[in-house]
Amino acid sequence: MRRLTLILLLVCTCKAQDYEFPPSFEFGVATSAYQTEGAWNEGNKGENIWDFVLHTKECFTADCADGDIACNSYNRISEDIQLLDDLDVDFYRFSISWSRILPDGHIFNVNSEGVAYYNDLIDALISKNIRPVVTMFHWDLPQPLHEIGGWTNPRLVDSYLNYARLLFDTFGDRVTTWITFNEPFQFCEYGYSTGRFAPAYAQQGIGGYMCGYTVLLAHGSAYRMYQNEFKDAQNGVIGITIHGEWREPSQPTAEDREAAETALQMTFGWFANPIFSVDGDYPAIMTSRIAAKSEEGNFPRTRLPAFTADEIDMIRGSADFLGLNYYTTSYCSAVFDNTDVPETSLANDIGANCSRKAGVTESWGMRKLLKWIKERYNNPEILVTENGLGTAADDLDDCDRTNYYNSYLHVLLNAIYEDGSNLIGYTAWSLMDNFEWDLGYTVKYGLYRVDFNDPNRSRTPRRSALVYKNIVETRKVDRYFVPDTYEDVCHYTFAEEFQFGCATSAYQVEGAWNVSGKGENIWDYLTHTRPDAITDSNNGDIACDTYSKTEGDVQLLEDLGVNFYRFSISWSRLLPTGHANEVNLDGVRYYNELIDALIAKGIKPLVTLFHWDLPQPLQEIGGWPNPFLVDLFVDYARVIFENFGDRVKDWITFNEPYQICQEGYSIRYKAPAYTQDGIGGYLCAYTVLMSHAKTYHMFYEEFNENLDGRVGITVHGIWSHPEDINSEADKIASQGKMQEHFGIYLHPIYSETGDFPQSLKDRVSALSAEEGFEWSRLPSFTQEEIELLKGTGDFLGFNHYSTDLCYALSAEEAKQPSHEYDAGGRCYKPNHWEGAASSWVKVVPWGFRKLLHWIKEQYNNPEIIVTENGYSSSGNDLVDCRRINFYNVYLEALLEAINEDGCTISGYTAWSFLDNFEWMDGYLEKFGLHSVNFDDPDRPREAKMSSHVYRNIIKTRRINRSFTPPGYDECDFNIIPDNP
């Protein structure tokens, strides 16, 4: 088979790097004793609290199982060491079973067989050059110690010190990294407050706090003992592992932000603050809230045991590193319904409603937590001691887990290089499937699958093991790495409810410019009076002639398998003069037939009210800079809702206001091609935004009770990346450009405060004064108008094609006044980036993802429909491999934004359905999934290879780079992506 070879270099020269883990950064994997060892009563091991609970409480776990045998690691040292050697890890984190070393929990009875087992394990690791990282306590307290109160009894501090001294004495000559406790929040709160974990006690709001007090004293005492008795000889380091979960405000309100911070302080901070903060002790908010709640509950004293000044000093600074276990993110609201929460409980003490989202990775939360730790605790050394994904399935081809590791490790690289977090290592949880506490064996975390039905507990590597091994060996995250035994990279899949479509606009495809009563629009006027304004001196008089080809085009859409078709209505075809007193019935007929034909094929119409083709009579009274157009647009919209609203449920008021305004009235790049730079565009923006808001409210006041529809707006977004990521000036310029380009339209509608972005208002006002204007060139909204605009988007339509590099612009370089100088930056696209026929399109999928995430963070994660995204070519390239690559890499970035960044994206629209009239570039640039022969009066269509690939994506709901449509030769890509 002939192969069509294409090498795509997606390289960024913006000084961002294809990051690699530093040479000193270490990789490992982890297990814990009870979860893997088995041999619960072999070799003189004593009983621990999990043995006792699971043997005495009927069906305590999800599958009524126990850890009596687990993975039988106690009897499989050699095999497990070989697994570790195969992974090429730097270290292995395991825990020591207190009951295996001291069967009664007390120092008087040391079990030599237990000591021998751990000696053998440690020596075997070292022989393979794998460093042991030892957790001293991972939840399996000896049952005899529980019988004197367990961790709620501070006398356990002495028992723990005796145990710790034995470990340091026995193994400290070879073990130099110790973790005192694993996740004290979990074993204290779930073990002594809620009863979810052993010892299964439910002293809500009391037992957990007592446990936490004892554990912190035990940790601090063990650390000080090591420093005093062992440090000089053994030169080891000691830390503690704390479970971290970033708490994101559910809404961007002060109340939810406070609720999220309180939840974080009273879970993670509960154990981190006494050790890592400058002042020590519990977080102040925790102390005050529990004291107040205790008083409300008529307790004679606070339920939170207090440390003495000496204890605070002893605990403060008692760690050489912070062990961080991280799995997911939760969302917290100040609206707290405590109906089902005991009055005396940690949950009620926190007073926030926190919950997790299912099915999303949200690795960004880990980066936020790392930044929070850095800022609050003076950037301690952090060893990520657990991170992994649990699944119900035990498939060997574990793409979900593979994607999870890629995502989180990519985030760690950003945290190291961009945020300056002091990360020293990473530990995958876990080496193998094991006993997952209250979930039994129903959830699998292993890089290796364990067959628990096999008495021999056989292990088999999963795809994730091979991918992790590659990361360890290359010290890079390569999302495109495919292990030898697999055929393709792992891809996220689109949810069943995710919608796919394609798009056109009226002037670009309809033709019939003067047919059946249609009026003249500004593009008719420009192309007829100034044909030289168009690169090929052409026009849209006929275009694709979709006006006369409804049936055939709808059939092509059905063949594509799209869920929706986005098209626009021509204002001049419906209202020839632009005014609502004269409705063109043939225009109504045409759009009724198109809508009905789509619905008959099960294709939803997504209708844009305005896609740049203003009636020329309205331009003659000033066009969009004239605020009188607000009422005229509302009148036009009312006619549309009256005629088509019974069948159309999703409406877009405007397509790309930036192009309408800044390009149409400021820089002469779109009709009407005026050049009032820094003035006309802003006047237009005010009118367009007010038209949108009043149309939105009119729809809900007059129609939506009966029509059950939604209204949004579509903006065009370019990710503006700093040319030099280390330059603060370039960062400010990049943000300024995004605010001037689309924040000006997003902020009034989707932000909490409304209005134009404050930074843009301030800069334009200051520059206007310098330029001699008596008022700001950017019009001001009244407070009433600000309130009218806020929230007038049920979804956000988002068009994206490419990314820019931006640098700070000096007054000497800039034209004044100008939108460019108002933004404060000059932006460009490097010539060597993989490009399209359009100079403004470069293949930079990481910019797409960054921009989606920026919108999420800035505007409270609105529902986004990607309403345009596509790639242009010149000529009739039916075998359009570059376009196929564009869709693949951009849809992959979109899936990452959904699954890893938590962006709410409900649909994707390919631009475009057909080759069409591309505005100032005429017919020279072609974006279509279908080719149109513009030399043939009948305008025949022909499907391109990309249309078949897009159809397959829709059908299978996944990206398959190896898919080749029948009848075509394979596109062969060598992709070198850069994802700064």
WOHU-V748016 format. One record per backbone hydrogen bond with DSSP energy under -1.0 kcal/mol. NH is the residue of the N-H (numbers start at 1). CO is the residue of the C=O. If there is no record, write none. Layout:
NH&CO ; NH&CO
This chain:
4&970 ; 6&972 ; 8&974 ; 10&976 ; 11&9 ; 19&17 ; 21&475 ; 25&22 ; 26&424 ; 28&426 ; 29&91 ; 30&428 ; 31&93 ; 36&32 ; 37&33 ; 40&68 ; 42&39 ; 45&42 ; 46&99 ; 49&141 ; 52&48 ; 53&49 ; 54&50 ; 55&51 ; 56&52 ; 57&53 ; 62&438 ; 64&61 ; 72&69 ; 73&36 ; 74&37 ; 75&72 ; 76&73 ; 80&76 ; 81&77 ; 82&78 ; 83&79 ; 84&80 ; 85&81 ; 86&82 ; 87&83 ; 89&84 ; 90&27 ; 91&27 ; 92&131 ; 93&29 ; 94&133 ; 96&135 ; 101&97 ; 102&98 ; 105&102 ; 109&106 ; 111&101 ; 115&111 ; 116&112 ; 117&113 ; 118&114 ; 119&115 ; 120&116 ; 121&117 ; 122&118 ; 123&119 ; 124&120 ; 125&121 ; 126&122 ; 127&123 ; 128&125 ; 129&126 ; 130&125 ; 131&90 ; 133&92 ; 134&177 ; 135&94 ; 136&179 ; 143&47 ; 145&142 ; 146&142 ; 147&143 ; 148&145 ; 149&146 ; 150&145 ; 152&149 ; 153&150 ; 156&153 ; 157&154 ; 159&155 ; 160&156 ; 161&157 ; 162&158 ; 163&159 ; 164&160 ; 165&161 ; 166&162 ; 167&163 ; 168&164 ; 169&165 ; 170&166 ; 171&167 ; 172&168 ; 174&171 ; 175&171 ; 178&237 ; 179&134 ; 180&239 ; 182&137 ; 183&241 ; 187&183 ; 188&184 ; 189&185 ; 190&186 ; 192&188 ; 193&189 ; 194&189 ; 197&190 ; 200&197 ; 201&191 ; 203&192 ; 206&203 ; 207&203 ; 210&206 ; 211&207 ; 212&208 ; 213&209 ; 214&210 ; 215&211 ; 216&212 ; 217&213 ; 218&214 ; 219&215 ; 220&216 ; 221&217 ; 222&218 ; 223&219 ; 224&220 ; 225&221 ; 226&222 ; 227&223 ; 228&224 ; 229&225 ; 230&226 ; 231&226 ; 234&230 ; 235&231 ; 237&176 ; 239&178 ; 241&181 ; 242&323 ; 244&325 ; 248&330 ; 250&332 ; 253&251 ; 257&253 ; 258&254 ; 259&255 ; 260&256 ; 261&257 ; 262&258 ; 263&259 ; 264&260 ; 265&261 ; 266&262 ; 269&264 ; 271&268 ; 272&268 ; 273&269 ; 276&272 ; 277&273 ; 287&283 ; 288&284 ; 289&285 ; 290&286 ; 291&287 ; 292&288 ; 293&289 ; 294&290 ; 295&291 ; 296&292 ; 297&293 ; 298&295 ; 299&294 ; 312&308 ; 313&309 ; 314&310 ; 315&311 ; 316&312 ; 317&275 ; 318&315 ; 319&317 ; 320&238 ; 322&381 ; 323&240 ; 324&383 ; 325&242 ; 326&386 ; 330&246 ; 331&355 ; 332&248 ; 333&353 ; 336&334 ; 341&338 ; 349&345 ; 350&346 ; 351&347 ; 353&333 ; 355&331 ; 361&899 ; 362&899 ; 364&900 ; 365&362 ; 366&363 ; 367&363 ; 368&364 ; 369&365 ; 370&366 ; 371&367 ; 372&368 ; 373&369 ; 374&370 ; 375&371 ; 376&372 ; 377&373 ; 379&374 ; 382&422 ; 383&322 ; 384&425 ; 385&324 ; 386&324 ; 391&444 ; 398&396 ; 399&397 ; 402&398 ; 403&399 ; 404&400 ; 405&401 ; 406&402 ; 407&403 ; 408&404 ; 409&405 ; 410&406 ; 411&407 ; 412&408 ; 413&409 ; 414&410 ; 415&411 ; 416&412 ; 417&413 ; 418&414 ; 419&414 ; 421&415 ; 423&421 ; 424&382 ; 426&26 ; 428&28 ; 429&387 ; 431&30 ; 433&448 ; 435&35 ; 436&440 ; 439&436 ; 440&437 ; 442&439 ; 444&391 ; 447&430 ; 448&431 ; 449&460 ; 451&458 ; 452&450 ; 454&451 ; 457&454 ; 460&449 ; 462&447 ; 463&396 ; 466&462 ; 467&463 ; 468&464 ; 469&465 ; 470&466 ; 471&467 ; 472&468 ; 473&469 ; 474&470 ; 475&471 ; 481&478 ; 486&483 ; 494&957 ; 498&495 ; 499&906 ; 501&908 ; 503&910 ; 504&566 ; 509&505 ; 510&506 ; 513&541 ; 515&512 ; 518&515 ; 519&572 ; 522&614 ; 525&521 ; 526&522 ; 527&523 ; 528&524 ; 529&525 ; 530&526 ; 533&530 ; 534&531 ; 535&920 ; 537&534 ; 545&542 ; 546&509 ; 547&510 ; 548&545 ; 549&546 ; 553&549 ; 554&550 ; 555&551 ; 556&552 ; 557&553 ; 558&554 ; 559&555 ; 560&556 ; 561&557 ; 562&557 ; 563&500 ; 564&500 ; 565&604 ; 566&502 ; 567&606 ; 569&608 ; 574&570 ; 575&571 ; 578&575 ; 582&579 ; 584&574 ; 588&584 ; 589&585 ; 590&586 ; 591&587 ; 592&588 ; 593&589 ; 594&590 ; 595&591 ; 596&592 ; 597&593 ; 598&594 ; 599&595 ; 600&596 ; 602&599 ; 603&598 ; 604&563 ; 606&565 ; 607&650 ; 608&567 ; 609&652 ; 614&612 ; 616&520 ; 618&615 ; 619&615 ; 620&616 ; 622&619 ; 623&618 ; 626&623 ; 629&626 ; 630&627 ; 632&628 ; 633&629 ; 634&630 ; 635&631 ; 636&632 ; 637&633 ; 638&634 ; 639&635 ; 640&636 ; 641&637 ; 642&638 ; 643&639 ; 644&640 ; 645&641 ; 647&644 ; 648&644 ; 651&710 ; 652&607 ; 653&712 ; 655&610 ; 656&714 ; 660&656 ; 661&657 ; 663&658 ; 665&661 ; 667&662 ; 668&674 ; 669&663 ; 670&663 ; 673&670 ; 674&664 ; 676&665 ; 679&676 ; 680&676 ; 683&679 ; 684&680 ; 685&681 ; 686&682 ; 687&683 ; 688&684 ; 689&685 ; 690&686 ; 691&687 ; 692&688 ; 693&689 ; 694&690 ; 695&691 ; 696&692 ; 697&693 ; 698&694 ; 699&695 ; 700&696 ; 701&697 ; 702&698 ; 703&699 ; 704&699 ; 706&703 ; 707&703 ; 708&704 ; 710&649 ; 712&651 ; 714&654 ; 715&797 ; 717&799 ; 719&802 ; 721&804 ; 723&806 ; 725&14 ; 727&724 ; 731&727 ; 732&728 ; 733&729 ; 734&730 ; 735&731 ; 736&732 ; 737&733 ; 738&734 ; 739&735 ; 740&736 ; 741&737 ; 742&738 ; 743&738 ; 744&739 ; 745&742 ; 746&742 ; 747&743 ; 749&746 ; 750&746 ; 751&747 ; 761&757 ; 762&758 ; 763&759 ; 764&760 ; 765&761 ; 766&762 ; 767&763 ; 768&764 ; 769&765 ; 770&766 ; 771&767 ; 772&769 ; 773&768 ; 786&782 ; 787&783 ; 788&784 ; 789&785 ; 790&786 ; 791&749 ; 792&789 ; 794&711 ; 796&863 ; 797&713 ; 798&865 ; 799&715 ; 800&868 ; 804&719 ; 805&828 ; 806&721 ; 807&826 ; 809&824 ; 814&810 ; 822&818 ; 823&819 ; 824&820 ; 825&820 ; 826&807 ; 828&805 ; 833&830 ; 836&841 ; 837&872 ; 841&838 ; 843&834 ; 844&842 ; 847&844 ; 849&845 ; 850&846 ; 851&847 ; 852&848 ; 853&849 ; 854&850 ; 855&851 ; 856&852 ; 857&853 ; 858&854 ; 859&855 ; 861&856 ; 864&904 ; 865&796 ; 866&907 ; 867&798 ; 868&798 ; 873&926 ; 877&875 ; 878&876 ; 880&878 ; 881&879 ; 884&880 ; 885&881 ; 886&882 ; 887&883 ; 888&884 ; 889&885 ; 890&886 ; 891&887 ; 892&888 ; 893&889 ; 894&890 ; 895&891 ; 896&892 ; 897&893 ; 898&894 ; 899&895 ; 900&896 ; 901&896 ; 903&897 ; 905&903 ; 906&864 ; 908&499 ; 909&866 ; 910&501 ; 911&869 ; 913&503 ; 915&930 ; 917&508 ; 918&922 ; 919&917 ; 921&918 ; 922&919 ; 924&921 ; 926&873 ; 929&912 ; 931&942 ; 933&940 ; 934&932 ; 936&933 ; 939&936 ; 942&931 ; 944&929 ; 945&878 ; 949&945 ; 950&946 ; 951&947 ; 952&948 ; 953&949 ; 954&950 ; 955&951 ; 956&952 ; 957&953 ; 963&960 ; 968&965 ; 972&4 ; 974&6 ; 976&8
